Amino acid sequence: MRISRTDAEALDAADPLAPLRDRFVVPPGRIYLDGNSLGLVSVDVRDGVAALLGDWGKRAVEAWDDWIELPTRIGDRLAASLLGARSGEVLVADSVTVNLYKLAHAAADHRPGPIVTDAGNFPTDRYVLEGVARQRGREYVEASSVEAAVEGASGGVLCLAHVDYRYGRLLDLPAITGATDALVIWDLSHSAGAVEVDLASADLAVGCTYKYLNAGPGAPAFLYVRRELQAEMRSPIQGWFGRRDQFGMEPGYDPVDGIGRFAAGTPSIPGLAALDATLDVIELAGISRIAAKSRTVTDFGLSLADAWLAPLGFEAVSPRSAAERGAHLALRHEAAMPICRALLERAGVVTDFRQPDVLRAGLSPLTTRYVDAWDGFDRLRSLVASGAHLAQEAAPRRVT
Ligand SMILES: *Cc1c(COP(=O)(O)O)cnc(C)c1O
């Protein structure tokens, strides 16, 4: 099947989300297929952060009366717009790493068994869980597959990525949650803002806001604790933001009721302002339309990969079924690392490389047009067909 650029243009013309893309700033001279790593800035976020700086200037410390509500107020917004959670179940705070640490300790209080994940989970998740297991004197199990992890977690704590960062596999969250007696911590970093998430059956979750939520580098993460569990869950970090009568400055620790007990120290207000502003765009789009675009744009990318890239030695290793896939495609190639670098430096296409042999093409639904997928994959095909990547210097970079 021949897929022409005109086909891509027609899909863009019919895309209900297309007008929203104009609110985002695309790096000049680039085709950006890396929104799964760092989402792009929107004018809404730029204006939201500017307004926060103005507020800081005009009101300084007096503005804290409003700012202090942001972690729970924006948590409620995330809960309703994106996560299928209830009010009072989501808190915006810290990083994914720190939130996972907090929830893994709290979960270990409730299950005596092993702390389990799969070897394909994101590195920080594996490292944090290994450390918590050591601190708690528990067995740490890194299973060879998700299925083996679910099986081995009985009576313990299980952490799984809803969408896997390398291959983009999307797990059936309600089915897995219902099939185990382990306390499951879902990592939504690669699913929140890309696909539909329904936490109604889930107990615990963490997630990231600088990928598909476009809240900016280092924007605060979120955590979710099912309402019915909150009273019996405690954070291992006894910070003053989680204490009852915070400004009473009393001796001893006494956590507040509700999700606020998982707060630790002073939150990043510029990061929260950015998140609040980006949710304006996301709510305008609506997660069902975003998720639908995720499925169709990755289907489109897979068709291009089959037609153009398979003959050049690429293997598309993301799930073939859109219902089992997040918003990025994993393309395996033995020379994936120099190809990724050459694609950026010689053809202006931003993707990323993941060990050992995967080129990731992020097709973030709000910011990726069908023509971006077409142009990006077309340049990738030309580059590899020409062999130009073979001459690519691959000096190591601090960030890949
Ligand atoms: C991106 C990502 C993280 C990031 O963690 P930080 O603490 O924000 O650095 C964690 N887990 C998963 C699965 C991710 O995709």
The ligand as a Tripos MOL2 file, in Angstrom:
@<TRIPOS>MOLECULE
LIG
   15    15     1     0     0
SMALL
NO_CHARGES

@<TRIPOS>ATOM
      1 C1          9.3240    9.2110   33.2440 C.3       1 LIG1
      2 C2          9.0990    8.1480   34.2460 C.ar      1 LIG1
      3 C3          9.4880    8.3360   35.5810 C.ar      1 LIG1
      4 C4         10.1940    9.6130   35.9740 C.3       1 LIG1
      5 O1         10.5060    9.7110   37.3160 O.3       1 LIG1
      6 P1         11.0270   11.1030   37.8950 P.3       1 LIG1
      7 O2         11.0530   10.9090   39.3360 O.co2     1 LIG1
      8 O3         10.0970   12.1600   37.4110 O.co2     1 LIG1
      9 O4         12.3850   11.3490   37.3260 O.co2     1 LIG1
     10 C5          9.2280    7.3260   36.4820 C.ar      1 LIG1
     11 N1          8.6220    6.1700   36.1000 N.ar      1 LIG1
     12 C6          8.2330    5.9620   34.8190 C.ar      1 LIG1
     13 C7          7.5500    4.6940   34.4330 C.3       1 LIG1
     14 C8          8.4820    6.9390   33.8510 C.ar      1 LIG1
     15 O5          8.1120    6.7440   32.5940 O.3       1 LIG1
@<TRIPOS>BOND
     1     1     2 1
     2     2     3 ar
     3     2    14 ar
     4     3     4 1
     5     3    10 ar
     6     4     5 1
     7     5     6 1
     8     6     7 2
     9     6     8 1
    10     6     9 1
    11    10    11 ar
    12    11    12 ar
    13    12    13 1
    14    12    14 ar
    15    14    15 1
@<TRIPOS>SUBSTRUCTURE
     1 LIG1         1 GROUP 0 **** ****
